[in-house]
Amino acid sequence: MENFTPLTATIGGVLIGLSATILWAFNGRTAGVSNIFGAILPTHPGDIAWRLAFLVGLPLGAALGAAYGPALFAELPRTLPAVDIGPVALVAAGLLVGIGTRLGNGCTSGHGICGLARLSPRSFVAVGTFFATAVVTVFVMRHVL
């Protein structure tokens, strides 16, 4: 990321934390996206309405941010960094992330945002694993492949 701005990062972090806090305070649930998504599948026919609203709100919020964000935060970068690894590698990466979230009983939002806030030892281990894996992946992508 070439145009890092602490202000926008801080605002984004506060909004993510506020969203997770509101979900927990009003619904008694943590904002673990992989578990929210997994519970919509037919094997988990519980309270689907709030889960669907949460998942629909993710791309809707991104669309609103894309539409109105540049007007609010002119210093945001206009393009994403190029990743030239091809569609097969992207699909493989997505599958590995999905497998990892199931093996780790949660994803970065569940462990990194909600689990760390609750001082969950399992979440500290999971986030440490995410971080170490990210460091190795960046090294391999930049220096090996």
Secondary structure, DSSP 8 states (H G I E B T S, - for coil): --S--HHHHHHHHHHHHHHHHHHHHHHS----HHHHHHTTSTT--S-HHHHHHHHHHHHHHHHHHHHHHHHH-TTS-SS-----S-HHHHHHHHHHHHHHHHHTTS-IIIIIIIIHHTT-HHHHHHHHHHHHHHHHHHHIIIII-
